[in-house]
Amino acid sequence: MNLFRYTICMIFLGLNLASLGFAPALRAGELAAAPEESFSIVVIPDTQRYQHPKSDPANGEPTAVTNPVFEAWTDWIVANIDQQKIA
């Protein structure tokens, strides 16, 4: 009975993991403008690990330390500061 349950669980897990490959790519959508008497607060999580893999000054890499994820977030904030009423 345990082998049967294990096999069913593995098949179920495999099908679920395989279905992830068929999911359409998620893209950021346009947000509607913030309501008149409201404001938004932007929260940026810890970004220490969001750096380019080749930008490691500790290993003497010549590439400058970059953080494309942080840059994308801050670019979005600048572009949407008025429409989203970011405080």
Kinemage of the C-alpha trace (Angstrom):
@kinemage 1
@onewidth
@group {chain A} dominant
@subgroup {mainchain}
@vectorlist {calphas} color= white
{ca met a 1} P 0.000 0.000 0.000
{ca asn a 2} L 2.854 2.399 0.733
{ca leu a 3} L 4.370 1.846 -2.717
{ca phe a 4} L 1.002 2.632 -4.312
{ca arg a 5} L 0.627 5.877 -2.338
{ca tyr a 6} L 4.216 6.851 -3.105
{ca thr a 7} L 3.689 6.226 -6.825
{ca ile a 8} L 0.463 8.244 -6.896
{ca cys a 9} L 2.126 11.105 -5.002
{ca met a 10} L 5.103 11.130 -7.383
{ca ile a 11} L 2.841 11.127 -10.447
{ca phe a 12} L 0.780 13.960 -8.979
{ca leu a 13} L 3.909 15.940 -8.106
{ca gly a 14} L 5.410 15.330 -11.544
{ca leu a 15} L 2.273 16.497 -13.330
{ca asn a 16} L 2.090 19.620 -11.188
{ca leu a 17} L 5.728 20.478 -11.798
{ca ala a 18} L 5.374 19.789 -15.517
{ca ser a 19} L 2.373 22.094 -15.717
{ca leu a 20} L 4.531 24.997 -14.525
{ca gly a 21} L 6.375 24.898 -17.834
{ca phe a 22} L 3.142 25.453 -19.731
{ca ala a 23} L 2.040 28.497 -17.757
{ca pro a 24} L 2.020 31.678 -19.826
{ca ala a 25} L 4.670 34.217 -18.983
{ca leu a 26} L 3.483 36.686 -16.396
{ca arg a 27} L 3.944 40.314 -17.234
{ca ala a 28} L 3.384 43.410 -15.223
{ca gly a 29} L 0.127 45.027 -16.147
{ca glu a 30} L -0.811 48.654 -16.161
{ca leu a 31} L -2.278 49.869 -12.909
{ca ala a 32} L -5.250 52.156 -12.832
{ca ala a 33} L -4.558 55.565 -11.352
{ca ala a 34} L -4.816 55.770 -7.588
{ca pro a 35} L -8.100 57.200 -6.257
{ca glu a 36} L -8.180 60.946 -5.545
{ca glu a 37} L -7.888 60.977 -1.767
{ca ser a 38} L -5.358 58.175 -1.402
{ca phe a 39} L -1.635 57.569 -1.544
{ca ser a 40} L 0.635 54.588 -2.131
{ca ile a 41} L 3.628 53.306 -0.242
{ca val a 42} L 6.259 51.335 -2.119
{ca val a 43} L 8.079 48.574 -0.262
{ca ile a 44} L 11.334 47.279 -1.698
{ca pro a 45} L 12.600 44.073 -0.077
{ca asp a 46} L 16.242 43.418 0.751
{ca thr a 47} L 18.133 43.672 -2.538
{ca gln a 48} L 21.597 42.476 -1.538
{ca arg a 49} L 21.380 39.285 -3.569
{ca tyr a 50} L 19.798 40.815 -6.680
{ca gln a 51} L 23.090 41.641 -8.344
{ca his a 52} L 24.583 40.566 -11.640
{ca pro a 53} L 26.311 37.184 -11.180
{ca lys a 54} L 29.580 38.474 -12.653
{ca ser a 55} L 29.740 41.531 -10.411
{ca asp a 56} L 31.660 40.218 -7.433
{ca pro a 57} L 34.362 42.669 -6.385
{ca ala a 58} L 35.577 40.212 -3.728
{ca asn a 59} L 36.778 37.885 -6.493
{ca gly a 60} L 38.481 40.683 -8.397
{ca glu a 61} L 35.880 40.754 -11.159
{ca pro a 62} L 36.294 43.817 -13.377
{ca thr a 63} L 32.531 44.238 -13.808
{ca ala a 64} L 31.119 46.986 -11.645
{ca val a 65} L 28.623 45.936 -9.013
{ca thr a 66} L 25.202 46.271 -10.606
{ca asn a 67} L 21.703 45.565 -9.416
{ca pro a 68} L 19.304 45.390 -12.404
{ca val a 69} L 16.323 44.350 -10.272
{ca phe a 70} L 16.741 47.351 -7.980
{ca glu a 71} L 17.189 49.621 -10.998
{ca ala a 72} L 13.976 48.276 -12.576
{ca trp a 73} L 12.039 48.837 -9.354
{ca thr a 74} L 13.300 52.379 -8.894
{ca asp a 75} L 12.664 53.179 -12.573
{ca trp a 76} L 9.057 52.003 -12.131
{ca ile a 77} L 8.678 54.136 -9.008
{ca val a 78} L 9.965 57.235 -10.807
{ca ala a 79} L 7.693 56.576 -13.796
{ca asn a 80} L 4.602 56.050 -11.611
{ca ile a 81} L 5.161 58.461 -8.724
{ca asp a 82} L 2.414 60.880 -9.809
{ca gln a 83} L -0.140 58.415 -11.194
{ca gln a 84} L 0.060 56.130 -8.152
{ca lys a 85} L 0.496 59.011 -5.663
{ca ile a 86} L 3.543 57.422 -4.106
{ca ala a 87} L 4.374 59.019 -0.758
